[in-house]
Amino acid sequence: MNSLERRILKLEASRPDANQIDIIIRRIIGTDGDEVVRAVSGDQIVDRCADETEDDFVERAKVEALARTERLPCRVLLLPEQVLQ
């Protein structure tokens, strides 16, 4: 088991309520400097619009994820330096 899998297991074990949904926000920066920001919730992918603020995007991603389920959202943000710990 690698370090990322151990961290995910620790995070899942520490959740106060297992009846939640995960919304993962990904920020992808290409070699040419272009940035793509998207939210992933299960099999649903929501891309950030060019004129949308980050806060508005996160709120829209939450609304769209909650519209598909009865469960509550849980946000986990891992910075690149945290993934390897």
HTML snippet that shows the backbone in 3Dmol.js (N, CA, C, O; Angstrom):
<script src="https://3Dmol.org/build/3Dmol-min.js"></script>
<div id="view" style="width:600px;height:400px;position:relative"></div>
<script>
const pdb = `
ATOM      1  N   MET A   1       0.847  -1.174   0.000  1.00  0.00           N
ATOM      2  CA  MET A   1       0.000   0.000   0.000  1.00  0.00           C
ATOM      3  C   MET A   1       0.895   1.240   0.000  1.00  0.00           C
ATOM      4  O   MET A   1       1.794   1.361   0.831  1.00  0.00           O
ATOM      5  N   ASN A   2       0.644   2.160  -0.935  1.00  0.00           N
ATOM      6  CA  ASN A   2       1.480   3.360  -1.014  1.00  0.00           C
ATOM      7  C   ASN A   2       0.969   4.442  -0.054  1.00  0.00           C
ATOM      8  O   ASN A   2      -0.072   4.278   0.583  1.00  0.00           O
ATOM      9  N   SER A   3       1.708   5.537   0.038  1.00  0.00           N
ATOM     10  CA  SER A   3       1.388   6.584   1.008  1.00  0.00           C
ATOM     11  C   SER A   3       0.053   7.263   0.711  1.00  0.00           C
ATOM     12  O   SER A   3      -0.662   7.639   1.640  1.00  0.00           O
ATOM     13  N   LEU A   4      -0.297   7.427  -0.564  1.00  0.00           N
ATOM     14  CA  LEU A   4      -1.582   8.043  -0.903  1.00  0.00           C
ATOM     15  C   LEU A   4      -2.737   7.159  -0.445  1.00  0.00           C
ATOM     16  O   LEU A   4      -3.720   7.657   0.103  1.00  0.00           O
ATOM     17  N   GLU A   5      -2.624   5.862  -0.665  1.00  0.00           N
ATOM     18  CA  GLU A   5      -3.678   4.943  -0.222  1.00  0.00           C
ATOM     19  C   GLU A   5      -3.821   4.964   1.298  1.00  0.00           C
ATOM     20  O   GLU A   5      -4.937   4.908   1.815  1.00  0.00           O
ATOM     21  N   ARG A   6      -2.694   5.043   2.023  1.00  0.00           N
ATOM     22  CA  ARG A   6      -2.759   5.127   3.490  1.00  0.00           C
ATOM     23  C   ARG A   6      -3.445   6.411   3.938  1.00  0.00           C
ATOM     24  O   ARG A   6      -4.254   6.393   4.866  1.00  0.00           O
ATOM     25  N   ARG A   7      -3.123   7.539   3.274  1.00  0.00           N
ATOM     26  CA  ARG A   7      -3.767   8.811   3.626  1.00  0.00           C
ATOM     27  C   ARG A   7      -5.266   8.764   3.362  1.00  0.00           C
ATOM     28  O   ARG A   7      -6.054   9.258   4.168  1.00  0.00           O
ATOM     29  N   ILE A   8      -5.661   8.178   2.249  1.00  0.00           N
ATOM     30  CA  ILE A   8      -7.091   8.082   1.925  1.00  0.00           C
ATOM     31  C   ILE A   8      -7.797   7.234   2.966  1.00  0.00           C
ATOM     32  O   ILE A   8      -8.886   7.592   3.414  1.00  0.00           O
ATOM     33  N   LEU A   9      -7.201   6.115   3.363  1.00  0.00           N
ATOM     34  CA  LEU A   9      -7.806   5.277   4.400  1.00  0.00           C
ATOM     35  C   LEU A   9      -7.943   6.027   5.713  1.00  0.00           C
ATOM     36  O   LEU A   9      -8.967   5.907   6.386  1.00  0.00           O
ATOM     37  N   LYS A  10      -6.912   6.815   6.098  1.00  0.00           N
ATOM     38  CA  LYS A  10      -6.982   7.601   7.328  1.00  0.00           C
ATOM     39  C   LYS A  10      -8.088   8.647   7.248  1.00  0.00           C
ATOM     40  O   LYS A  10      -8.832   8.849   8.207  1.00  0.00           O
ATOM     41  N   LEU A  11      -8.192   9.309   6.098  1.00  0.00           N
ATOM     42  CA  LEU A  11      -9.240  10.311   5.924  1.00  0.00           C
ATOM     43  C   LEU A  11     -10.627   9.682   5.987  1.00  0.00           C
ATOM     44  O   LEU A  11     -11.528  10.224   6.627  1.00  0.00           O
ATOM     45  N   GLU A  12     -10.800   8.550   5.332  1.00  0.00           N
ATOM     46  CA  GLU A  12     -12.097   7.881   5.350  1.00  0.00           C
ATOM     47  C   GLU A  12     -12.460   7.407   6.750  1.00  0.00           C
ATOM     48  O   GLU A  12     -13.624   7.473   7.144  1.00  0.00           O
ATOM     49  N   ALA A  13     -11.477   6.932   7.504  1.00  0.00           N
ATOM     50  CA  ALA A  13     -11.734   6.458   8.861  1.00  0.00           C
ATOM     51  C   ALA A  13     -12.075   7.607   9.809  1.00  0.00           C
ATOM     52  O   ALA A  13     -12.787   7.405  10.793  1.00  0.00           O
ATOM     53  N   SER A  14     -11.577   8.802   9.522  1.00  0.00           N
ATOM     54  CA  SER A  14     -11.801   9.930  10.424  1.00  0.00           C
ATOM     55  C   SER A  14     -13.072  10.709  10.106  1.00  0.00           C
ATOM     56  O   SER A  14     -13.386  11.679  10.797  1.00  0.00           O
ATOM     57  N   ARG A  15     -13.795  10.310   9.092  1.00  0.00           N
ATOM     58  CA  ARG A  15     -15.021  11.016   8.706  1.00  0.00           C
ATOM     59  C   ARG A  15     -16.069  10.877   9.797  1.00  0.00           C
ATOM     60  O   ARG A  15     -16.342   9.767  10.253  1.00  0.00           O
ATOM     61  N   PRO A  16     -16.666  11.999  10.226  1.00  0.00           N
ATOM     62  CA  PRO A  16     -17.692  11.926  11.262  1.00  0.00           C
ATOM     63  C   PRO A  16     -18.978  11.270  10.780  1.00  0.00           C
ATOM     64  O   PRO A  16     -19.717  10.693  11.578  1.00  0.00           O
ATOM     65  N   ASP A  17     -19.248  11.351   9.495  1.00  0.00           N
ATOM     66  CA  ASP A  17     -20.479  10.793   8.940  1.00  0.00           C
ATOM     67  C   ASP A  17     -20.154  10.142   7.603  1.00  0.00           C
ATOM     68  O   ASP A  17     -19.800  10.829   6.646  1.00  0.00           O
ATOM     69  N   ALA A  18     -20.272   8.838   7.536  1.00  0.00           N
ATOM     70  CA  ALA A  18     -19.946   8.128   6.297  1.00  0.00           C
ATOM     71  C   ALA A  18     -20.999   8.352   5.222  1.00  0.00           C
ATOM     72  O   ALA A  18     -20.803   7.950   4.076  1.00  0.00           O
ATOM     73  N   ASN A  19     -22.108   8.985   5.570  1.00  0.00           N
ATOM     74  CA  ASN A  19     -23.190   9.229   4.622  1.00  0.00           C
ATOM     75  C   ASN A  19     -22.988  10.596   3.952  1.00  0.00           C
ATOM     76  O   ASN A  19     -23.876  11.448   3.996  1.00  0.00           O
ATOM     77  N   GLN A  20     -21.832  10.799   3.339  1.00  0.00           N
ATOM     78  CA  GLN A  20     -21.493  12.040   2.661  1.00  0.00           C
ATOM     79  C   GLN A  20     -21.051  11.743   1.247  1.00  0.00           C
ATOM     80  O   GLN A  20     -20.741  10.603   0.903  1.00  0.00           O
ATOM     81  N   ILE A  21     -21.025  12.784   0.431  1.00  0.00           N
ATOM     82  CA  ILE A  21     -20.488  12.627  -0.921  1.00  0.00           C
ATOM     83  C   ILE A  21     -19.161  13.371  -1.000  1.00  0.00           C
ATOM     84  O   ILE A  21     -18.942  14.336  -0.267  1.00  0.00           O
ATOM     85  N   ASP A  22     -18.294  12.933  -1.871  1.00  0.00           N
ATOM     86  CA  ASP A  22     -16.995  13.570  -2.070  1.00  0.00           C
ATOM     87  C   ASP A  22     -17.057  14.437  -3.312  1.00  0.00           C
ATOM     88  O   ASP A  22     -17.558  14.021  -4.357  1.00  0.00           O
ATOM     89  N   ILE A  23     -16.536  15.657  -3.178  1.00  0.00           N
ATOM     90  CA  ILE A  23     -16.374  16.548  -4.318  1.00  0.00           C
ATOM     91  C   ILE A  23     -14.890  16.856  -4.396  1.00  0.00           C
ATOM     92  O   ILE A  23     -14.327  17.467  -3.487  1.00  0.00           O
ATOM     93  N   ILE A  24     -14.265  16.438  -5.467  1.00  0.00           N
ATOM     94  CA  ILE A  24     -12.825  16.646  -5.638  1.00  0.00           C
ATOM     95  C   ILE A  24     -12.626  17.745  -6.673  1.00  0.00           C
ATOM     96  O   ILE A  24     -13.096  17.643  -7.806  1.00  0.00           O
ATOM     97  N   ILE A  25     -11.917  18.806  -6.264  1.00  0.00           N
ATOM     98  CA  ILE A  25     -11.618  19.912  -7.167  1.00  0.00           C
ATOM     99  C   ILE A  25     -10.202  19.702  -7.698  1.00  0.00           C
ATOM    100  O   ILE A  25      -9.251  19.583  -6.926  1.00  0.00           O
ATOM    101  N   ARG A  26     -10.073  19.659  -9.009  1.00  0.00           N
ATOM    102  CA  ARG A  26      -8.764  19.461  -9.638  1.00  0.00           C
ATOM    103  C   ARG A  26      -8.366  20.712 -10.395  1.00  0.00           C
ATOM    104  O   ARG A  26      -9.160  21.264 -11.156  1.00  0.00           O
ATOM    105  N   ARG A  27      -7.141  21.158 -10.190  1.00  0.00           N
ATOM    106  CA  ARG A  27      -6.583  22.288 -10.932  1.00  0.00           C
ATOM    107  C   ARG A  27      -5.435  21.718 -11.768  1.00  0.00           C
ATOM    108  O   ARG A  27      -4.419  21.275 -11.232  1.00  0.00           O
ATOM    109  N   ILE A  28      -5.616  21.739 -13.085  1.00  0.00           N
ATOM    110  CA  ILE A  28      -4.640  21.150 -14.004  1.00  0.00           C
ATOM    111  C   ILE A  28      -4.001  22.287 -14.796  1.00  0.00           C
ATOM    112  O   ILE A  28      -4.695  23.055 -15.462  1.00  0.00           O
ATOM    113  N   ILE A  29      -2.686  22.388 -14.719  1.00  0.00           N
ATOM    114  CA  ILE A  29      -1.965  23.422 -15.457  1.00  0.00           C
ATOM    115  C   ILE A  29      -1.106  22.726 -16.501  1.00  0.00           C
ATOM    116  O   ILE A  29      -0.215  21.942 -16.175  1.00  0.00           O
ATOM    117  N   GLY A  30      -1.389  23.026 -17.758  1.00  0.00           N
ATOM    118  CA  GLY A  30      -0.666  22.406 -18.860  1.00  0.00           C
ATOM    119  C   GLY A  30       0.724  22.990 -19.022  1.00  0.00           C
ATOM    120  O   GLY A  30       1.055  24.000 -18.401  1.00  0.00           O
ATOM    121  N   THR A  31       1.530  22.363 -19.848  1.00  0.00           N
ATOM    122  CA  THR A  31       2.895  22.838 -20.083  1.00  0.00           C
ATOM    123  C   THR A  31       2.910  24.205 -20.759  1.00  0.00           C
ATOM    124  O   THR A  31       3.885  24.948 -20.648  1.00  0.00           O
ATOM    125  N   ASP A  32       1.828  24.531 -21.458  1.00  0.00           N
ATOM    126  CA  ASP A  32       1.747  25.842 -22.113  1.00  0.00           C
ATOM    127  C   ASP A  32       1.170  26.911 -21.191  1.00  0.00           C
ATOM    128  O   ASP A  32       0.982  28.052 -21.613  1.00  0.00           O
ATOM    129  N   GLY A  33       0.885  26.555 -19.929  1.00  0.00           N
ATOM    130  CA  GLY A  33       0.382  27.521 -18.952  1.00  0.00           C
ATOM    131  C   GLY A  33      -1.125  27.604 -18.878  1.00  0.00           C
ATOM    132  O   GLY A  33      -1.666  28.292 -18.013  1.00  0.00           O
ATOM    133  N   ASP A  34      -1.814  26.912 -19.775  1.00  0.00           N
ATOM    134  CA  ASP A  34      -3.275  26.908 -19.714  1.00  0.00           C
ATOM    135  C   ASP A  34      -3.729  26.160 -18.469  1.00  0.00           C
ATOM    136  O   ASP A  34      -3.136  25.154 -18.080  1.00  0.00           O
ATOM    137  N   GLU A  35      -4.797  26.671 -17.846  1.00  0.00           N
ATOM    138  CA  GLU A  35      -5.300  26.075 -16.615  1.00  0.00           C
ATOM    139  C   GLU A  35      -6.707  25.535 -16.840  1.00  0.00           C
ATOM    140  O   GLU A  35      -7.548  26.191 -17.453  1.00  0.00           O
ATOM    141  N   VAL A  36      -6.945  24.334 -16.337  1.00  0.00           N
ATOM    142  CA  VAL A  36      -8.268  23.726 -16.368  1.00  0.00           C
ATOM    143  C   VAL A  36      -8.621  23.399 -14.928  1.00  0.00           C
ATOM    144  O   VAL A  36      -7.851  22.750 -14.220  1.00  0.00           O
ATOM    145  N   VAL A  37      -9.803  23.857 -14.497  1.00  0.00           N
ATOM    146  CA  VAL A  37     -10.271  23.551 -13.151  1.00  0.00           C
ATOM    147  C   VAL A  37     -11.579  22.799 -13.304  1.00  0.00           C
ATOM    148  O   VAL A  37     -12.494  23.245 -13.996  1.00  0.00           O
ATOM    149  N   ARG A  38     -11.653  21.642 -12.641  1.00  0.00           N
ATOM    150  CA  ARG A  38     -12.881  20.846 -12.730  1.00  0.00           C
ATOM    151  C   ARG A  38     -13.165  20.188 -11.394  1.00  0.00           C
ATOM    152  O   ARG A  38     -12.263  19.929 -10.597  1.00  0.00           O
ATOM    153  N   ALA A  39     -14.436  19.925 -11.174  1.00  0.00           N
ATOM    154  CA  ALA A  39     -14.882  19.236  -9.971  1.00  0.00           C
ATOM    155  C   ALA A  39     -15.365  17.852 -10.387  1.00  0.00           C
ATOM    156  O   ALA A  39     -16.027  17.694 -11.413  1.00  0.00           O
ATOM    157  N   VAL A  40     -15.025  16.858  -9.581  1.00  0.00           N
ATOM    158  CA  VAL A  40     -15.423  15.488  -9.861  1.00  0.00           C
ATOM    159  C   VAL A  40     -16.196  14.972  -8.655  1.00  0.00           C
ATOM    160  O   VAL A  40     -15.715  15.021  -7.523  1.00  0.00           O
ATOM    161  N   SER A  41     -17.394  14.479  -8.915  1.00  0.00           N
ATOM    162  CA  SER A  41     -18.222  13.878  -7.880  1.00  0.00           C
ATOM    163  C   SER A  41     -18.798  12.594  -8.463  1.00  0.00           C
ATOM    164  O   SER A  41     -19.738  12.624  -9.257  1.00  0.00           O
ATOM    165  N   GLY A  42     -18.221  11.471  -8.057  1.00  0.00           N
ATOM    166  CA  GLY A  42     -18.639  10.200  -8.651  1.00  0.00           C
ATOM    167  C   GLY A  42     -18.264  10.187 -10.118  1.00  0.00           C
ATOM    168  O   GLY A  42     -17.099  10.370 -10.470  1.00  0.00           O
ATOM    169  N   ASP A  43     -19.258   9.969 -10.982  1.00  0.00           N
ATOM    170  CA  ASP A  43     -18.996   9.965 -12.420  1.00  0.00           C
ATOM    171  C   ASP A  43     -19.350  11.300 -13.075  1.00  0.00           C
ATOM    172  O   ASP A  43     -19.292  11.425 -14.298  1.00  0.00           O
ATOM    173  N   GLN A  44     -19.714  12.295 -12.269  1.00  0.00           N
ATOM    174  CA  GLN A  44     -20.073  13.612 -12.783  1.00  0.00           C
ATOM    175  C   GLN A  44     -18.847  14.533 -12.782  1.00  0.00           C
ATOM    176  O   GLN A  44     -18.122  14.609 -11.790  1.00  0.00           O
ATOM    177  N   ILE A  45     -18.625  15.226 -13.896  1.00  0.00           N
ATOM    178  CA  ILE A  45     -17.517  16.178 -14.021  1.00  0.00           C
ATOM    179  C   ILE A  45     -18.103  17.542 -14.362  1.00  0.00           C
ATOM    180  O   ILE A  45     -18.900  17.675 -15.291  1.00  0.00           O
ATOM    181  N   VAL A  46     -17.696  18.559 -13.593  1.00  0.00           N
ATOM    182  CA  VAL A  46     -18.150  19.930 -13.820  1.00  0.00           C
ATOM    183  C   VAL A  46     -16.913  20.778 -14.091  1.00  0.00           C
ATOM    184  O   VAL A  46     -16.019  20.849 -13.248  1.00  0.00           O
ATOM    185  N   ASP A  47     -16.849  21.426 -15.259  1.00  0.00           N
ATOM    186  CA  ASP A  47     -15.721  22.288 -15.606  1.00  0.00           C
ATOM    187  C   ASP A  47     -16.032  23.726 -15.237  1.00  0.00           C
ATOM    188  O   ASP A  47     -17.173  24.178 -15.334  1.00  0.00           O
ATOM    189  N   ARG A  48     -14.991  24.439 -14.809  1.00  0.00           N
ATOM    190  CA  ARG A  48     -15.131  25.854 -14.451  1.00  0.00           C
ATOM    191  C   ARG A  48     -15.188  26.693 -15.717  1.00  0.00           C
ATOM    192  O   ARG A  48     -14.395  26.492 -16.636  1.00  0.00           O
ATOM    193  N   CYS A  49     -16.123  27.632 -15.766  1.00  0.00           N
ATOM    194  CA  CYS A  49     -16.242  28.557 -16.894  1.00  0.00           C
ATOM    195  C   CYS A  49     -15.137  29.605 -16.806  1.00  0.00           C
ATOM    196  O   CYS A  49     -14.640  29.897 -15.719  1.00  0.00           O
ATOM    197  N   ALA A  50     -14.757  30.165 -17.940  1.00  0.00           N
ATOM    198  CA  ALA A  50     -13.645  31.119 -17.996  1.00  0.00           C
ATOM    199  C   ALA A  50     -13.924  32.373 -17.169  1.00  0.00           C
ATOM    200  O   ALA A  50     -13.006  32.918 -16.556  1.00  0.00           O
ATOM    201  N   ASP A  51     -15.169  32.839 -17.140  1.00  0.00           N
ATOM    202  CA  ASP A  51     -15.494  34.077 -16.422  1.00  0.00           C
ATOM    203  C   ASP A  51     -16.016  33.833 -15.007  1.00  0.00           C
ATOM    204  O   ASP A  51     -16.511  34.762 -14.369  1.00  0.00           O
ATOM    205  N   GLU A  52     -15.916  32.610 -14.509  1.00  0.00           N
ATOM    206  CA  GLU A  52     -16.471  32.235 -13.206  1.00  0.00           C
ATOM    207  C   GLU A  52     -15.404  32.332 -12.114  1.00  0.00           C
ATOM    208  O   GLU A  52     -14.280  31.865 -12.298  1.00  0.00           O
ATOM    209  N   THR A  53     -15.757  32.936 -10.980  1.00  0.00           N
ATOM    210  CA  THR A  53     -14.809  32.988  -9.863  1.00  0.00           C
ATOM    211  C   THR A  53     -14.693  31.603  -9.247  1.00  0.00           C
ATOM    212  O   THR A  53     -15.569  30.757  -9.427  1.00  0.00           O
ATOM    213  N   GLU A  54     -13.607  31.379  -8.521  1.00  0.00           N
ATOM    214  CA  GLU A  54     -13.407  30.064  -7.913  1.00  0.00           C
ATOM    215  C   GLU A  54     -14.504  29.749  -6.896  1.00  0.00           C
ATOM    216  O   GLU A  54     -14.991  28.620  -6.840  1.00  0.00           O
ATOM    217  N   ASP A  55     -14.894  30.738  -6.094  1.00  0.00           N
ATOM    218  CA  ASP A  55     -15.959  30.524  -5.110  1.00  0.00           C
ATOM    219  C   ASP A  55     -17.278  30.168  -5.777  1.00  0.00           C
ATOM    220  O   ASP A  55     -17.984  29.267  -5.324  1.00  0.00           O
ATOM    221  N   ASP A  56     -17.616  30.882  -6.865  1.00  0.00           N
ATOM    222  CA  ASP A  56     -18.848  30.572  -7.603  1.00  0.00           C
ATOM    223  C   ASP A  56     -18.797  29.176  -8.199  1.00  0.00           C
ATOM    224  O   ASP A  56     -19.794  28.454  -8.198  1.00  0.00           O
ATOM    225  N   PHE A  57     -17.628  28.798  -8.707  1.00  0.00           N
ATOM    226  CA  PHE A  57     -17.469  27.471  -9.284  1.00  0.00           C
ATOM    227  C   PHE A  57     -17.661  26.379  -8.238  1.00  0.00           C
ATOM    228  O   PHE A  57     -18.374  25.406  -8.478  1.00  0.00           O
ATOM    229  N   VAL A  58     -17.021  26.540  -7.069  1.00  0.00           N
ATOM    230  CA  VAL A  58     -17.156  25.541  -6.002  1.00  0.00           C
ATOM    231  C   VAL A  58     -18.613  25.429  -5.577  1.00  0.00           C
ATOM    232  O   VAL A  58     -19.117  24.325  -5.372  1.00  0.00           O
ATOM    233  N   GLU A  59     -19.284  26.549  -5.445  1.00  0.00           N
ATOM    234  CA  GLU A  59     -20.700  26.532  -5.056  1.00  0.00           C
ATOM    235  C   GLU A  59     -21.549  25.824  -6.112  1.00  0.00           C
ATOM    236  O   GLU A  59     -22.425  25.027  -5.772  1.00  0.00           O
ATOM    237  N   ARG A  60     -21.293  26.112  -7.394  1.00  0.00           N
ATOM    238  CA  ARG A  60     -22.047  25.452  -8.475  1.00  0.00           C
ATOM    239  C   ARG A  60     -21.780  23.953  -8.488  1.00  0.00           C
ATOM    240  O   ARG A  60     -22.697  23.162  -8.707  1.00  0.00           O
ATOM    241  N   ALA A  61     -20.526  23.554  -8.256  1.00  0.00           N
ATOM    242  CA  ALA A  61     -20.186  22.130  -8.220  1.00  0.00           C
ATOM    243  C   ALA A  61     -20.919  21.435  -7.070  1.00  0.00           C
ATOM    244  O   ALA A  61     -21.411  20.319  -7.236  1.00  0.00           O
ATOM    245  N   LYS A  62     -20.996  22.085  -5.908  1.00  0.00           N
ATOM    246  CA  LYS A  62     -21.725  21.516  -4.766  1.00  0.00           C
ATOM    247  C   LYS A  62     -23.198  21.334  -5.098  1.00  0.00           C
ATOM    248  O   LYS A  62     -23.782  20.281  -4.840  1.00  0.00           O
ATOM    249  N   VAL A  63     -23.791  22.376  -5.673  1.00  0.00           N
ATOM    250  CA  VAL A  63     -25.220  22.318  -6.010  1.00  0.00           C
ATOM    251  C   VAL A  63     -25.494  21.183  -6.990  1.00  0.00           C
ATOM    252  O   VAL A  63     -26.454  20.431  -6.818  1.00  0.00           O
ATOM    253  N   GLU A  64     -24.661  21.056  -8.013  1.00  0.00           N
ATOM    254  CA  GLU A  64     -24.870  20.003  -9.009  1.00  0.00           C
ATOM    255  C   GLU A  64     -24.671  18.616  -8.405  1.00  0.00           C
ATOM    256  O   GLU A  64     -25.400  17.684  -8.746  1.00  0.00           O
ATOM    257  N   ALA A  65     -23.690  18.467  -7.510  1.00  0.00           N
ATOM    258  CA  ALA A  65     -23.471  17.166  -6.857  1.00  0.00           C
ATOM    259  C   ALA A  65     -24.621  16.827  -5.915  1.00  0.00           C
ATOM    260  O   ALA A  65     -25.084  15.687  -5.880  1.00  0.00           O
ATOM    261  N   LEU A  66     -25.083  17.818  -5.152  1.00  0.00           N
ATOM    262  CA  LEU A  66     -26.185  17.576  -4.217  1.00  0.00           C
ATOM    263  C   LEU A  66     -27.497  17.289  -4.935  1.00  0.00           C
ATOM    264  O   LEU A  66     -28.350  16.577  -4.405  1.00  0.00           O
ATOM    265  N   ALA A  67     -27.668  17.835  -6.130  1.00  0.00           N
ATOM    266  CA  ALA A  67     -28.883  17.594  -6.901  1.00  0.00           C
ATOM    267  C   ALA A  67     -29.014  16.133  -7.302  1.00  0.00           C
ATOM    268  O   ALA A  67     -30.118  15.661  -7.575  1.00  0.00           O
ATOM    269  N   ARG A  68     -27.898  15.412  -7.339  1.00  0.00           N
ATOM    270  CA  ARG A  68     -27.908  14.001  -7.755  1.00  0.00           C
ATOM    271  C   ARG A  68     -27.985  13.027  -6.590  1.00  0.00           C
ATOM    272  O   ARG A  68     -28.037  11.817  -6.813  1.00  0.00           O
ATOM    273  N   THR A  69     -27.995  13.521  -5.343  1.00  0.00           N
ATOM    274  CA  THR A  69     -27.958  12.611  -4.204  1.00  0.00           C
ATOM    275  C   THR A  69     -28.697  13.204  -3.015  1.00  0.00           C
ATOM    276  O   THR A  69     -29.052  14.383  -3.011  1.00  0.00           O
ATOM    277  N   GLU A  70     -28.922  12.376  -2.017  1.00  0.00           N
ATOM    278  CA  GLU A  70     -29.544  12.813  -0.768  1.00  0.00           C
ATOM    279  C   GLU A  70     -28.496  13.038   0.314  1.00  0.00           C
ATOM    280  O   GLU A  70     -28.828  13.478   1.415  1.00  0.00           O
ATOM    281  N   ARG A  71     -27.235  12.740   0.014  1.00  0.00           N
ATOM    282  CA  ARG A  71     -26.184  12.810   1.030  1.00  0.00           C
ATOM    283  C   ARG A  71     -25.556  14.194   1.100  1.00  0.00           C
ATOM    284  O   ARG A  71     -25.801  15.034   0.234  1.00  0.00           O
ATOM    285  N   LEU A  72     -24.736  14.438   2.141  1.00  0.00           N
ATOM    286  CA  LEU A  72     -24.091  15.718   2.376  1.00  0.00           C
ATOM    287  C   LEU A  72     -22.675  15.737   1.807  1.00  0.00           C
ATOM    288  O   LEU A  72     -22.014  14.699   1.785  1.00  0.00           O
ATOM    289  N   PRO A  73     -22.188  16.908   1.340  1.00  0.00           N
ATOM    290  CA  PRO A  73     -20.839  16.971   0.749  1.00  0.00           C
ATOM    291  C   PRO A  73     -19.730  16.961   1.791  1.00  0.00           C
ATOM    292  O   PRO A  73     -19.918  17.378   2.934  1.00  0.00           O
ATOM    293  N   CYS A  74     -18.574  16.476   1.364  1.00  0.00           N
ATOM    294  CA  CYS A  74     -17.360  16.495   2.180  1.00  0.00           C
ATOM    295  C   CYS A  74     -16.225  16.937   1.261  1.00  0.00           C
ATOM    296  O   CYS A  74     -16.014  16.336   0.208  1.00  0.00           O
ATOM    297  N   ARG A  75     -15.496  17.975   1.644  1.00  0.00           N
ATOM    298  CA  ARG A  75     -14.436  18.487   0.779  1.00  0.00           C
ATOM    299  C   ARG A  75     -13.076  18.065   1.331  1.00  0.00           C
ATOM    300  O   ARG A  75     -12.794  18.251   2.515  1.00  0.00           O
ATOM    301  N   VAL A  76     -12.247  17.502   0.477  1.00  0.00           N
ATOM    302  CA  VAL A  76     -10.880  17.127   0.831  1.00  0.00           C
ATOM    303  C   VAL A  76      -9.961  17.781  -0.191  1.00  0.00           C
ATOM    304  O   VAL A  76     -10.080  17.530  -1.390  1.00  0.00           O
ATOM    305  N   LEU A  77      -9.056  18.608   0.279  1.00  0.00           N
ATOM    306  CA  LEU A  77      -8.089  19.251  -0.601  1.00  0.00           C
ATOM    307  C   LEU A  77      -6.706  18.738  -0.244  1.00  0.00           C
ATOM    308  O   LEU A  77      -6.272  18.862   0.901  1.00  0.00           O
ATOM    309  N   LEU A  78      -6.024  18.171  -1.200  1.00  0.00           N
ATOM    310  CA  LEU A  78      -4.643  17.711  -0.977  1.00  0.00           C
ATOM    311  C   LEU A  78      -3.729  18.550  -1.852  1.00  0.00           C
ATOM    312  O   LEU A  78      -3.870  18.586  -3.075  1.00  0.00           O
ATOM    313  N   LEU A  79      -2.792  19.222  -1.205  1.00  0.00           N
ATOM    314  CA  LEU A  79      -1.786  19.964  -1.936  1.00  0.00           C
ATOM    315  C   LEU A  79      -0.723  18.984  -2.436  1.00  0.00           C
ATOM    316  O   LEU A  79      -0.540  17.925  -1.836  1.00  0.00           O
ATOM    317  N   PRO A  80      -0.022  19.313  -3.518  1.00  0.00           N
ATOM    318  CA  PRO A  80       0.964  18.363  -4.062  1.00  0.00           C
ATOM    319  C   PRO A  80       1.959  17.860  -3.028  1.00  0.00           C
ATOM    320  O   PRO A  80       2.326  16.685  -3.051  1.00  0.00           O
ATOM    321  N   GLU A  81       2.406  18.728  -2.117  1.00  0.00           N
ATOM    322  CA  GLU A  81       3.379  18.282  -1.131  1.00  0.00           C
ATOM    323  C   GLU A  81       2.755  17.359  -0.081  1.00  0.00           C
ATOM    324  O   GLU A  81       3.478  16.609   0.576  1.00  0.00           O
ATOM    325  N   GLN A  82       1.429  17.397   0.093  1.00  0.00           N
ATOM    326  CA  GLN A  82       0.768  16.525   1.054  1.00  0.00           C
ATOM    327  C   GLN A  82       0.535  15.115   0.515  1.00  0.00           C
ATOM    328  O   GLN A  82       0.464  14.154   1.281  1.00  0.00           O
ATOM    329  N   VAL A  83       0.419  14.999  -0.795  1.00  0.00           N
ATOM    330  CA  VAL A  83       0.122  13.709  -1.398  1.00  0.00           C
ATOM    331  C   VAL A  83       1.235  12.703  -1.117  1.00  0.00           C
ATOM    332  O   VAL A  83       0.963  11.515  -0.943  1.00  0.00           O
ATOM    333  N   LEU A  84       2.461  13.156  -1.072  1.00  0.00           N
ATOM    334  CA  LEU A  84       3.600  12.263  -0.907  1.00  0.00           C
ATOM    335  C   LEU A  84       3.908  11.946   0.555  1.00  0.00           C
ATOM    336  O   LEU A  84       4.828  11.174   0.829  1.00  0.00           O
ATOM    337  N   GLN A  85       3.174  12.514   1.487  1.00  0.00           N
ATOM    338  CA  GLN A  85       3.450  12.257   2.901  1.00  0.00           C
ATOM    339  C   GLN A  85       2.790  10.981   3.372  1.00  0.00           C
ATOM    340  O   GLN A  85       2.920  10.614   4.540  1.00  0.00           O
TER     341      GLN A  85
END
`;
const viewer = $3Dmol.createViewer("view");
viewer.addModel(pdb, "pdb");
viewer.setStyle({}, {cartoon: {color: "spectrum"}});
viewer.zoomTo();
viewer.render();
</script>
